[in-house]
Amino acid sequence: MTADNTEQGSPAAIELQLVDWVHAKPLAEPIRRTVFIEEQHVPESEEWDDEDESALHIIAIRNGQSVATARLTLAAKIGRMAVLKAHRKHGIASMMMLKLIKEAQQQGHQEIKLWSQTYAQGFYKKHGFKTQGEVFLDAGIPHIEMTLSID
């Protein structure tokens, strides 16, 4: 498990940790369960997949509590971005996104992909992602594929 320096957030400092699934699971599972399964009604059978085992996970910790998570797969796909409701609109998702983009660059990837829920595509566009293809349903939720070229 590797911990990163504390990054400044608002109002409390946010610690971002890049970890494997063994270390991420006890912190990420409750966040993803709350956001995806309970709030967005994603079927539990569709939330958990084999990609978790091989992906690099990011956990955002605020005041000692895990408040957000996302993952970067071996194929350079960012996904499962989730921030607990009480901690949204504080820049935590952007901090995680910037960290994952930097990590993908360090791994030598030239492109990152993700599937954005359509309502969130503006967030990803702010980080340089471009839409690709048509809107499709994933777990009954409208999504669009987005890509970011990196060097």
MIZATOR-690129 format. One record per residue (C-alpha): residue number from 0; z, y, x. Coordinates in steps of 0.05 Angstrom, whole numbers, plus 5000, padded with zeros to 4 digits. Layout:
<sites>
<site><resi>NUM</resi><Z>Z</Z><Y>Y</Y><X>X</X></site>
...
</sites>
This chain:
<sites>
<site><resi>0</resi><Z>5000</Z><Y>5000</Y><X>5000</X></site>
<site><resi>1</resi><Z>4982</Z><Y>5068</Y><X>5027</X></site>
<site><resi>2</resi><Z>5012</Z><Y>5132</Y><X>5002</X></site>
<site><resi>3</resi><Z>4976</Z><Y>5197</Y><X>5010</X></site>
<site><resi>4</resi><Z>5005</Z><Y>5266</Y><X>5024</X></site>
<site><resi>5</resi><Z>5030</Z><Y>5302</Y><X>4964</X></site>
<site><resi>6</resi><Z>4977</Z><Y>5346</Y><X>4933</X></site>
<site><resi>7</resi><Z>4997</Z><Y>5409</Y><X>4896</X></site>
<site><resi>8</resi><Z>4992</Z><Y>5405</Y><X>4821</X></site>
<site><resi>9</resi><Z>5020</Z><Y>5447</Y><X>4765</X></site>
<site><resi>10</resi><Z>5077</Z><Y>5454</Y><X>4753</X></site>
<site><resi>11</resi><Z>5105</Z><Y>5396</Y><X>4794</X></site>
<site><resi>12</resi><Z>5074</Z><Y>5367</Y><X>4857</X></site>
<site><resi>13</resi><Z>5029</Z><Y>5306</Y><X>4846</X></site>
<site><resi>14</resi><Z>5029</Z><Y>5247</Y><X>4894</X></site>
<site><resi>15</resi><Z>4964</Z><Y>5207</Y><X>4896</X></site>
<site><resi>16</resi><Z>4968</Z><Y>5135</Y><X>4919</X></site>
<site><resi>17</resi><Z>4908</Z><Y>5092</Y><X>4936</X></site>
<site><resi>18</resi><Z>4929</Z><Y>5020</Y><X>4926</X></site>
<site><resi>19</resi><Z>4904</Z><Y>4950</Y><X>4913</X></site>
<site><resi>20</resi><Z>4914</Z><Y>4916</Y><X>4845</X></site>
<site><resi>21</resi><Z>4977</Z><Y>4880</Y><X>4866</X></site>
<site><resi>22</resi><Z>5011</Z><Y>4947</Y><X>4878</X></site>
<site><resi>23</resi><Z>4974</Z><Y>4984</Y><X>4823</X></site>
<site><resi>24</resi><Z>4984</Z><Y>4935</Y><X>4766</X></site>
<site><resi>25</resi><Z>5057</Z><Y>4951</Y><X>4748</X></site>
<site><resi>26</resi><Z>5041</Z><Y>5026</Y><X>4749</X></site>
<site><resi>27</resi><Z>4970</Z><Y>5027</Y><X>4719</X></site>
<site><resi>28</resi><Z>4977</Z><Y>4975</Y><X>4664</X></site>
<site><resi>29</resi><Z>5025</Z><Y>5016</Y><X>4621</X></site>
<site><resi>30</resi><Z>4982</Z><Y>5078</Y><X>4628</X></site>
<site><resi>31</resi><Z>4918</Z><Y>5041</Y><X>4610</X></site>
<site><resi>32</resi><Z>4952</Z><Y>5005</Y><X>4553</X></site>
<site><resi>33</resi><Z>4977</Z><Y>5071</Y><X>4524</X></site>
<site><resi>34</resi><Z>4911</Z><Y>5110</Y><X>4532</X></site>
<site><resi>35</resi><Z>4858</Z><Y>5058</Y><X>4519</X></site>
<site><resi>36</resi><Z>4890</Z><Y>5004</Y><X>4476</X></site>
<site><resi>37</resi><Z>4939</Z><Y>5046</Y><X>4435</X></site>
<site><resi>38</resi><Z>4906</Z><Y>5115</Y><X>4431</X></site>
<site><resi>39</resi><Z>4832</Z><Y>5095</Y><X>4433</X></site>
<site><resi>40</resi><Z>4838</Z><Y>5026</Y><X>4401</X></site>
<site><resi>41</resi><Z>4801</Z><Y>4989</Y><X>4456</X></site>
<site><resi>42</resi><Z>4810</Z><Y>4914</Y><X>4444</X></site>
<site><resi>43</resi><Z>4859</Z><Y>4887</Y><X>4496</X></site>
<site><resi>44</resi><Z>4809</Z><Y>4832</Y><X>4514</X></site>
<site><resi>45</resi><Z>4759</Z><Y>4886</Y><X>4535</X></site>
<site><resi>46</resi><Z>4808</Z><Y>4929</Y><X>4575</X></site>
<site><resi>47</resi><Z>4826</Z><Y>4878</Y><X>4629</X></site>
<site><resi>48</resi><Z>4771</Z><Y>4849</Y><X>4673</X></site>
<site><resi>49</resi><Z>4759</Z><Y>4816</Y><X>4740</X></site>
<site><resi>50</resi><Z>4740</Z><Y>4882</Y><X>4772</X></site>
<site><resi>51</resi><Z>4813</Z><Y>4902</Y><X>4776</X></site>
<site><resi>52</resi><Z>4827</Z><Y>4850</Y><X>4830</X></site>
<site><resi>53</resi><Z>4775</Z><Y>4877</Y><X>4878</X></site>
<site><resi>54</resi><Z>4776</Z><Y>4951</Y><X>4861</X></site>
<site><resi>55</resi><Z>4814</Z><Y>5006</Y><X>4896</X></site>
<site><resi>56</resi><Z>4862</Z><Y>5039</Y><X>4847</X></site>
<site><resi>57</resi><Z>4889</Z><Y>5109</Y><X>4848</X></site>
<site><resi>58</resi><Z>4957</Z><Y>5125</Y><X>4817</X></site>
<site><resi>59</resi><Z>4980</Z><Y>5197</Y><X>4804</X></site>
<site><resi>60</resi><Z>5056</Z><Y>5204</Y><X>4807</X></site>
<site><resi>61</resi><Z>5091</Z><Y>5266</Y><X>4780</X></site>
<site><resi>62</resi><Z>5167</Z><Y>5273</Y><X>4785</X></site>
<site><resi>63</resi><Z>5173</Z><Y>5200</Y><X>4803</X></site>
<site><resi>64</resi><Z>5134</Z><Y>5176</Y><X>4742</X></site>
<site><resi>65</resi><Z>5064</Z><Y>5145</Y><X>4743</X></site>
<site><resi>66</resi><Z>5023</Z><Y>5190</Y><X>4697</X></site>
<site><resi>67</resi><Z>4950</Z><Y>5174</Y><X>4711</X></site>
<site><resi>68</resi><Z>4904</Z><Y>5122</Y><X>4741</X></site>
<site><resi>69</resi><Z>4832</Z><Y>5105</Y><X>4756</X></site>
<site><resi>70</resi><Z>4794</Z><Y>5055</Y><X>4798</X></site>
<site><resi>71</resi><Z>4735</Z><Y>5052</Y><X>4847</X></site>
<site><resi>72</resi><Z>4699</Z><Y>4985</Y><X>4846</X></site>
<site><resi>73</resi><Z>4664</Z><Y>4952</Y><X>4905</X></site>
<site><resi>74</resi><Z>4598</Z><Y>4974</Y><X>4873</X></site>
<site><resi>75</resi><Z>4621</Z><Y>5047</Y><X>4877</X></site>
<site><resi>76</resi><Z>4634</Z><Y>5053</Y><X>4802</X></site>
<site><resi>77</resi><Z>4692</Z><Y>5097</Y><X>4780</X></site>
<site><resi>78</resi><Z>4725</Z><Y>5075</Y><X>4717</X></site>
<site><resi>79</resi><Z>4788</Z><Y>5065</Y><X>4676</X></site>
<site><resi>80</resi><Z>4806</Z><Y>5139</Y><X>4685</X></site>
<site><resi>81</resi><Z>4868</Z><Y>5150</Y><X>4643</X></site>
<site><resi>82</resi><Z>4919</Z><Y>5206</Y><X>4641</X></site>
<site><resi>83</resi><Z>4980</Z><Y>5202</Y><X>4596</X></site>
<site><resi>84</resi><Z>4975</Z><Y>5254</Y><X>4540</X></site>
<site><resi>85</resi><Z>5035</Z><Y>5296</Y><X>4562</X></site>
<site><resi>86</resi><Z>5003</Z><Y>5305</Y><X>4631</X></site>
<site><resi>87</resi><Z>4933</Z><Y>5323</Y><X>4611</X></site>
<site><resi>88</resi><Z>4903</Z><Y>5393</Y><X>4625</X></site>
<site><resi>89</resi><Z>4941</Z><Y>5399</Y><X>4691</X></site>
<site><resi>90</resi><Z>4884</Z><Y>5382</Y><X>4738</X></site>
<site><resi>91</resi><Z>4908</Z><Y>5311</Y><X>4752</X></site>
<site><resi>92</resi><Z>4842</Z><Y>5278</Y><X>4733</X></site>
<site><resi>93</resi><Z>4804</Z><Y>5326</Y><X>4778</X></site>
<site><resi>94</resi><Z>4851</Z><Y>5311</Y><X>4836</X></site>
<site><resi>95</resi><Z>4840</Z><Y>5237</Y><X>4827</X></site>
<site><resi>96</resi><Z>4765</Z><Y>5246</Y><X>4820</X></site>
<site><resi>97</resi><Z>4760</Z><Y>5286</Y><X>4885</X></site>
<site><resi>98</resi><Z>4801</Z><Y>5234</Y><X>4921</X></site>
<site><resi>99</resi><Z>4758</Z><Y>5177</Y><X>4896</X></site>
<site><resi>100</resi><Z>4693</Z><Y>5213</Y><X>4914</X></site>
<site><resi>101</resi><Z>4720</Z><Y>5224</Y><X>4984</X></site>
<site><resi>102</resi><Z>4741</Z><Y>5151</Y><X>4989</X></site>
<site><resi>103</resi><Z>4671</Z><Y>5128</Y><X>4966</X></site>
<site><resi>104</resi><Z>4640</Z><Y>5173</Y><X>5020</X></site>
<site><resi>105</resi><Z>4687</Z><Y>5143</Y><X>5073</X></site>
<site><resi>106</resi><Z>4666</Z><Y>5073</Y><X>5050</X></site>
<site><resi>107</resi><Z>4593</Z><Y>5093</Y><X>5063</X></site>
<site><resi>108</resi><Z>4568</Z><Y>5095</Y><X>4991</X></site>
<site><resi>109</resi><Z>4510</Z><Y>5141</Y><X>4977</X></site>
<site><resi>110</resi><Z>4518</Z><Y>5142</Y><X>4902</X></site>
<site><resi>111</resi><Z>4575</Z><Y>5135</Y><X>4853</X></site>
<site><resi>112</resi><Z>4565</Z><Y>5113</Y><X>4781</X></site>
<site><resi>113</resi><Z>4610</Z><Y>5117</Y><X>4720</X></site>
<site><resi>114</resi><Z>4607</Z><Y>5108</Y><X>4646</X></site>
<site><resi>115</resi><Z>4633</Z><Y>5171</Y><X>4613</X></site>
<site><resi>116</resi><Z>4659</Z><Y>5174</Y><X>4543</X></site>
<site><resi>117</resi><Z>4610</Z><Y>5225</Y><X>4514</X></site>
<site><resi>118</resi><Z>4664</Z><Y>5276</Y><X>4498</X></site>
<site><resi>119</resi><Z>4685</Z><Y>5276</Y><X>4572</X></site>
<site><resi>120</resi><Z>4617</Z><Y>5285</Y><X>4605</X></site>
<site><resi>121</resi><Z>4630</Z><Y>5359</Y><X>4616</X></site>
<site><resi>122</resi><Z>4689</Z><Y>5340</Y><X>4661</X></site>
<site><resi>123</resi><Z>4645</Z><Y>5295</Y><X>4704</X></site>
<site><resi>124</resi><Z>4589</Z><Y>5347</Y><X>4706</X></site>
<site><resi>125</resi><Z>4638</Z><Y>5396</Y><X>4737</X></site>
<site><resi>126</resi><Z>4645</Z><Y>5345</Y><X>4794</X></site>
<site><resi>127</resi><Z>4570</Z><Y>5340</Y><X>4804</X></site>
<site><resi>128</resi><Z>4554</Z><Y>5279</Y><X>4762</X></site>
<site><resi>129</resi><Z>4488</Z><Y>5277</Y><X>4724</X></site>
<site><resi>130</resi><Z>4474</Z><Y>5239</Y><X>4660</X></site>
<site><resi>131</resi><Z>4426</Z><Y>5181</Y><X>4662</X></site>
<site><resi>132</resi><Z>4396</Z><Y>5142</Y><X>4605</X></site>
<site><resi>133</resi><Z>4417</Z><Y>5140</Y><X>4532</X></site>
<site><resi>134</resi><Z>4484</Z><Y>5140</Y><X>4498</X></site>
<site><resi>135</resi><Z>4511</Z><Y>5069</Y><X>4486</X></site>
<site><resi>136</resi><Z>4573</Z><Y>5037</Y><X>4457</X></site>
<site><resi>137</resi><Z>4627</Z><Y>5006</Y><X>4501</X></site>
<site><resi>138</resi><Z>4688</Z><Y>4979</Y><X>4465</X></site>
<site><resi>139</resi><Z>4661</Z><Y>5015</Y><X>4403</X></site>
<site><resi>140</resi><Z>4664</Z><Y>5083</Y><X>4438</X></site>
<site><resi>141</resi><Z>4601</Z><Y>5125</Y><X>4454</X></site>
<site><resi>142</resi><Z>4589</Z><Y>5128</Y><X>4529</X></site>
<site><resi>143</resi><Z>4535</Z><Y>5153</Y><X>4576</X></site>
<site><resi>144</resi><Z>4521</Z><Y>5131</Y><X>4647</X></site>
<site><resi>145</resi><Z>4529</Z><Y>5184</Y><X>4700</X></site>
<site><resi>146</resi><Z>4514</Z><Y>5185</Y><X>4774</X></site>
<site><resi>147</resi><Z>4533</Z><Y>5227</Y><X>4834</X></site>
<site><resi>148</resi><Z>4493</Z><Y>5227</Y><X>4899</X></site>
<site><resi>149</resi><Z>4538</Z><Y>5234</Y><X>4959</X></site>
<site><resi>150</resi><Z>4525</Z><Y>5236</Y><X>5034</X></site>
</sites>
